[in-house]
Amino acid sequence: MRFSAPTGLVFLIALIVAIVGVLEQMNVISLVPLASVWIMAIAYAVLAVGCVIKGF
């Protein structure tokens, strides 16, 4: 399996989701009814998929 760098859009989406997870943990916002650890896991999964799938 060959890895490639994620596109800028995928990186930006993962970054935004991670920031939402951090803000949820700090109780600054309460938009998503998920625990912040799951939000961070989703951000990591998006970034990992972006690295595995070429051109994504």
GIBELZI-V611054 format. One record per pair of residues at least 24 apart in sequence whose C-alpha atoms are under 6 Angstrom apart, sorted by sequence separation. I is the first residue (numbers start at 1). J is the second residue. D is the distance in Angstrom with one decimal. If there is no record, write none. Layout:
((I,J,D) (I,J,D))
//
This chain:
((18,43,5.5) (17,43,5.4) (14,43,4.6) (14,46,5.9) (14,47,5.8) (6,50,4.7) (6,51,5.0) (5,51,5.4) (4,51,5.1) (3,51,5.5) (3,52,5.2))
//
